[in-house]
Amino acid sequence: MEVVVRLSDELRKQTGTEMIKIPIDDDETVDTLLMKLSRRHPKLVELVLDPTTGEAKGSYEILINGRRIRHLRGIYTKLKHKDEVLIAQSEPESS
């Protein structure tokens, strides 16, 4: 089983790639996916995750199949085979 991680423009520049395929196990969550990703691209995870909370920094969004993980179970959201995970900078909220 695997998921596809897609990166926004800024993160693409940091990693030198637009897409990363990561093998996953049953019942794997976003936090374990990020640990696997950090082995390949440690700077990427440092940019995206808040080291004190383990959650995505406010300036970044993580989406699974187009849905923000903040509206699901956060970094404890379970992944399925062929899920598409997008990591991107948040867009500023309009007033």
Secondary structure, DSSP 8 states (H G I E B T S, - for coil): -EEEEEE-HHHHHHHT-SEEEEE--TT-BHHHHHHHHHHH-HHHHHHHB-TTT-SB-TTEEEEETTEEGGGTTGGG-B--TT-EEEEEE------
